[in-house]
């Protein structure tokens, strides 16, 4: 799976910061609304509903919030890098600065799970996290995900 293909146009956002997990999720919902063409409040509600089941903070400064949404026709994603990490309730209690939000159609369970697995694998690599933190532009970040996804599609 090519992770770069999941990122919608305009789906990579570099943001100064957020003061809380809720504010970070709101920024993600705002970016997703612009790329998916869905109401921001509906996206935010879906993200919060999923977070209520348990934190999507994976550790090492990474979170992968995700939701299934009516109106999404294929698995899509938004990546946001925060300049100032926020407390997120991650498994390692470290604040989060890398957020890869995933959105899927309600009935696409298999595609949703494959995308979650690919994203989790990519973001588990310390080198990848460091490159994402050092990248200066949205295009540079997208290129990292395209490059990372290439070996997985060839396998």
C-alpha positions in Angstrom: 0.0 0.0 0.0 1.4 3.4 -1.0 0.7 5.6 2.0 1.3 8.7 -0.2 -1.8 7.8 -2.2 -4.0 8.0 0.9 -3.1 11.7 1.4 -5.6 14.0 -0.3 -4.4 17.1 -2.1 -3.8 19.6 0.6 -3.7 16.8 3.1 -0.3 17.6 4.6 -0.5 20.4 7.1 2.4 22.0 9.0 1.0 23.8 12.0 2.5 26.0 14.7 0.8 24.2 17.5 -2.2 23.4 19.5 -2.8 23.9 23.2 -4.6 20.6 23.8 -5.5 17.2 22.2 -8.9 18.5 21.5 -7.5 21.6 19.7 -5.2 19.3 17.7 -8.1 17.1 16.7 -10.1 20.2 15.7 -7.2 21.3 13.4 -7.2 17.8 11.9 -11.0 17.9 11.4 -10.6 21.4 9.8 -8.0 20.1 7.3 -10.0 16.9 6.6 -13.1 18.9 5.9 -11.3 20.9 3.3 -9.9 17.9 1.6 -12.8 15.5 1.9 -15.6 18.0 1.3 -17.5 17.0 4.5 -18.7 19.1 7.4 -16.0 19.8 10.0 -18.3 19.2 12.9 -19.2 15.7 11.7 -15.5 14.8 11.2 -14.7 16.2 14.7 -17.6 14.2 16.3 -16.4 11.0 14.6 -12.8 11.6 15.8 -13.9 12.3 19.4 -16.2 9.2 19.3 -13.2 7.0 18.4 -11.0 8.7 21.0 -13.6 8.0 23.7 -12.9 4.2 23.1 -9.2 4.8 23.8 -6.4 7.0 22.9 -5.0 6.7 19.3 -1.6 8.0 20.6 0.8 5.2 19.6 3.8 6.6 21.4 7.1 8.3 20.3 5.2 11.5 19.6 2.8 9.8 17.1 -1.0 9.6 17.0 -3.2 7.9 14.4 -6.7 9.1 15.0 -9.2 7.5 12.6 -12.9 7.3 11.8 -15.4 5.9 9.4 -17.5 8.5 7.8 -20.5 8.4 5.5 -19.6 10.4 2.4 -16.0 9.1 2.2 -15.7 7.0 -0.9 -12.2 5.6 -0.3 -9.7 5.4 2.5 -8.1 8.9 2.8 -5.8 10.6 5.2 -4.5 13.9 6.5 -1.1 14.3 8.0 -0.4 17.2 10.5 2.9 18.1 12.1 2.7 20.3 15.2 5.6 22.5 16.0 4.7 22.3 19.7 3.7 18.8 20.9 0.5 18.3 22.9 -0.4 16.0 25.7 -2.4 13.2 24.0 -2.8 10.4 26.5 -0.4 8.2 24.4 0.6 4.7 25.6 4.1 6.1 26.6 2.6 9.4 28.0 4.8 11.4 25.6 3.3 14.4 23.9 2.3 14.1 20.2 3.6 16.2 17.3 3.0 13.8 14.4 -0.7 13.1 13.6 -1.7 10.9 10.7 -5.5 10.9 10.6 -7.3 8.2 8.6 -10.8 8.3 7.2 -12.6 5.4 5.6 -16.1 4.5 4.3 -18.3 2.9 6.9 -18.2 -0.5 5.2 -14.5 -0.6 4.2 -13.2 -2.5 7.2 -10.4 -4.4 5.4 -9.0 -1.3 3.6 -9.2 0.7 6.8 -7.2 -1.9 8.7 -4.6 -2.3 6.0 -4.1 1.4 5.9 -3.8 1.6 9.7 -1.2 -1.2 9.7 0.8 0.4 6.9 0.8 3.8 8.7 1.7 2.3 12.0 4.6 0.4 10.4 5.9 3.5 8.7 5.7 5.7 11.8 7.3 3.0 14.0 10.6 3.6 12.3 12.7 6.2 14.3 14.4 7.4 11.0 11.0 8.1 9.4 9.7 10.1 12.4 12.9 12.2 12.4 12.7 12.9 8.7 9.0 13.9 9.1 10.1 16.3 11.9 12.9 17.8 9.8 11.0 18.2 6.5 10.4 21.8 5.6 7.4 21.6 3.2 4.2 19.6 2.8 5.6 18.3 -0.5 8.7 17.0 1.3 6.5 15.2 3.8 4.4 13.7 1.0 7.5 12.5 -0.7 8.6 10.6 2.4 5.3 8.7 2.5 5.4 8.0 -1.2 9.0 6.7 -0.8 8.1 4.7 2.3 5.1 3.1 0.6 7.0 2.1 -2.6 8.6 -1.1 -1.2 5.3 -2.2 0.3 3.6 -2.0 -3.1 6.4 -3.9 -4.8 6.3 -6.7 -2.3 
